[in-house]
Amino acid sequence: MTLDPEATFITYCDGEACLLSHELAMLLKDLGFTRVKVLVNGWTLWKEHQLPTNTPSS
């Protein structure tokens, strides 16, 4: 699989104390991806605002 370097990537953790999303975002930027964002307080915040999600089909 090849990732499009022009695609937007959003990294997230599930809590304010988690730093993994920031570390992943920095790694992606170091690899040449330019449209990288970090969603602070990640998945919980996303679900609270009823934002769209995709689930794999069976």
matplotlib code that plots the C-alpha trace (Angstrom):
import matplotlib.pyplot as plt

x = [0.0, 1.2, 0.1, -0.6, 1.8, -0.8, -3.6, -4.7, -3.8, -5.3, -3.6, -5.3, -5.2, -8.0, -7.1, -5.2, -2.2, -1.4, 1.5, 1.5, -0.6, 1.9, 4.8, 3.1, 2.3, 6.0, 7.1, 4.7, 6.0, 9.6, 8.6, 7.4, 3.6, 2.6, -1.0, -0.8, -3.1, -3.5, -6.9, -6.4, -8.5, -9.2, -11.8, -13.8, -14.1, -14.9, -17.8, -19.2, -19.6, -21.1, -18.6, -18.6, -16.8, -16.3, -16.4, -15.2, -17.9, -18.3]
y = [0.0, 3.5, 6.5, 9.7, 12.4, 15.1, 13.4, 14.8, 12.7, 13.2, 11.5, 11.1, 9.5, 9.1, 11.6, 14.8, 13.1, 10.8, 12.0, 9.2, 11.2, 14.1, 11.7, 10.0, 13.4, 14.5, 11.2, 11.6, 15.1, 13.9, 11.3, 14.1, 14.3, 17.9, 17.8, 16.3, 17.4, 16.3, 16.0, 16.8, 14.6, 12.5, 9.8, 10.9, 14.4, 13.1, 10.9, 13.6, 15.9, 13.0, 13.4, 10.9, 7.5, 4.6, 1.0, -1.9, -3.9, -7.5]
z = [0.0, -0.9, 1.0, -0.9, 0.4, -0.6, 1.5, 4.9, 7.9, 11.3, 14.2, 17.6, 21.0, 23.5, 26.1, 26.7, 28.4, 25.4, 23.3, 20.7, 18.3, 18.4, 17.9, 14.9, 13.4, 13.7, 12.1, 9.2, 8.6, 8.7, 6.0, 3.8, 4.5, 4.6, 5.6, 9.0, 11.9, 15.5, 17.0, 20.7, 23.1, 20.0, 19.7, 22.7, 21.4, 17.9, 19.1, 21.4, 18.4, 16.4, 13.6, 10.7, 11.0, 8.6, 9.7, 7.6, 5.8, 6.7]

ax = plt.figure().add_subplot(projection="3d")
ax.plot(x, y, z, "-o")
ax.set_aspect("equal")
plt.show()
